[in-house]
Amino acid sequence: MLRTVTCGELNKNSVGKTETLTGWVDTRRDHGNLIFVDLRDRWGVTQVVFNPQTNATMHKTAETLRAEYVIRVKGKVEARPEGTVNAKIPTGEIELQAQEVEVLNTCQPLPFEMGETNVNEELRLQYRFLDLRRRDMVESLTLRHRVTKLVHEYLDKQCFIEVETPYLTKSTPEGARDFLVPSRLTHGAFYALPQSPQIFKQILMVSGYDRYYQFARCFRDEDLRKDRQPEHTQIDLEMSFIDEEDIMGVVEGMVAHVFKHACGVDLKLPLRRMSYKEAMEKYGSDKPDLRYGMEMKDLSGIFASSGFKVFDEVLAKKGSIRGLCFTPPAGVEFSRKDFDDLTQWIKNFGAKGLAWFKVTGPETVESPIQKFFDAARIRKAIETTGAKAGDIVFLVADTFKVACVALGALRCFLAEKHKMIPEGKFEMLWVVDFPLFEWNEEEKRCDACHHPFTSPKPEDVPLLDTEPLKVRARAYDIICNGTEMGGGSIRIHDRKVQSKIFELLQLTPEQQEAQFGFLLKALTFGAPPHGGLAIGLDRFVTLLLSRDSIREVIAFPKTQKGTCLMTDAPSPATERQLRELNLDAKRMWIEKPNRT
């Protein structure tokens, strides 16, 4: 090895030893005769002192060092002089008095300072090989490694077996667009990169491997946001001969194991269970953030037949009026413009408008619409929402779903804007009893809320023939701080039920056979009851670190347009490559796409 220790290893017990370090020049400070260099590697930083009285030639070399030069330095470990100890770093009690130095490589002028925090993200991604040297990125990838190790450790003790499933597979409808890979050997045919290992892990259950897991790479060609990537990693697992509570128990035990040993956080188990209906009614979201209050209330009965046309028309159409009480922080005053801006903002979530009351007393308010309601209705609305003088009650009148979602989005917006979310707090729960189907108004048919292999609750199976939209799924999502960490379900293991679900999704017998024939066949060969779950590893690590984006915990992420700014991918294929795939080279690229 070119070094004897790392840059994070030396301490006061090392004093008197002669050691050799390698790494990158983090900073260089010239104090006249003495030159101080902070030498960095992924383990830490060590201060190196270059003294011309020790070695004049070495000191001349030290004068040429610049940021990110790669060097090898040999010297004697000494205690730092009194008053110069740096208690912020593990090596802060010592320094290396250099005796020899070798420049292993130089570095061009940097596009950004390594210690700078507000670097343009596109510039960071373009120079990712530099960005990954920064301490916060080292911490991110180190914790990610730690989490994967802990998960392997936990699942091994739970008798799971790790099995890899294919990357090149058959295109099946799973909710997002597939990435397609043309086959060179079978012209006109395509593989699909897996959106998840869903069908393969069910096949493994049929095959008797009743506790499977893997760190699965998943590929989805969908519009991207800060928490989405075209390729991501799942902690994917499946179990046989179990029910929902069995799977949730294993998963929350795994999550608690990671929190405990990666972050020193003790989770209280079992985690809270909340129905989808309760989550929507109280928080307007199927992934509620429980770190703060502001539960929504149903005010439909209070304002029924009030004579206010907007409310009356919504209720006549079997809609809902939802209310949200907001307590402004000290010193925060809402102007009429603030209310107007929120009214426009909330329309992004489907609401037609936003009503509000500024509470001034037990049954008095200030509001543009207060004249439409008598004191009894106002008093009841204040009591129901728990509002006090100075609070603001926001109201949305619309369909149940729109009113809940819009007001739930406002709840999150207000909490974030006014810094109501406590730092370092983790609030986790399970959301259960999801609908099995949702109505596709455009195509006038049912869509699967989760995926078409999710089992209906046994007591709801008779409703499949009469009221399928009332059928509940045996599905469950694990939520942390308003983010869906993962989700899963008990699967259908009976071919007749699976075929029935496909029929409700308007798949013909021919389509069922073409797309899922091998799964349907497997279900007739002794398929056991089974179910599973997948946790997004990227999201999990992002939550543990309280980062804003999963790009901060992925070594080489894509932009929101799915491009890699470092490698310039995707890029055109050569005409020869396209000919080998029997693709028309002339029509593949009309113009160079925008890379950002």
JOZI-V435605 format. One record per helix or strand of 2 or more residues. SS is the DSSP state (alpha for helix, beta for strand). FROM is the first residue (numbers start at 1). TO is the last residue. If there is no record, write none. Layout:
SS,FROM,TO ; SS,FROM,TO
This chain:
alpha,12,14 ; beta,18,31 ; beta,34,41 ; beta,44,51 ; alpha,56,63 ; beta,70,79 ; beta,94,105 ; alpha,121,126 ; alpha,128,131 ; alpha,135,157 ; beta,161,162 ; beta,168,169 ; beta,180,182 ; beta,190,193 ; alpha,198,206 ; beta,211,219 ; beta,231,240 ; alpha,244,263 ; beta,272,275 ; alpha,276,283 ; beta,297,298 ; alpha,309,316 ; beta,320,326 ; alpha,336,349 ; beta,355,361 ; beta,364,366 ; alpha,370,372 ; alpha,375,385 ; beta,392,398 ; alpha,400,417 ; beta,428,432 ; beta,437,440 ; beta,445,448 ; alpha,458,464 ; alpha,468,470 ; beta,472,473 ; beta,475,480 ; beta,483,491 ; alpha,495,504 ; alpha,509,522 ; beta,530,536 ; alpha,537,545 ; alpha,550,553 ; alpha,575,580 ; alpha,585,587
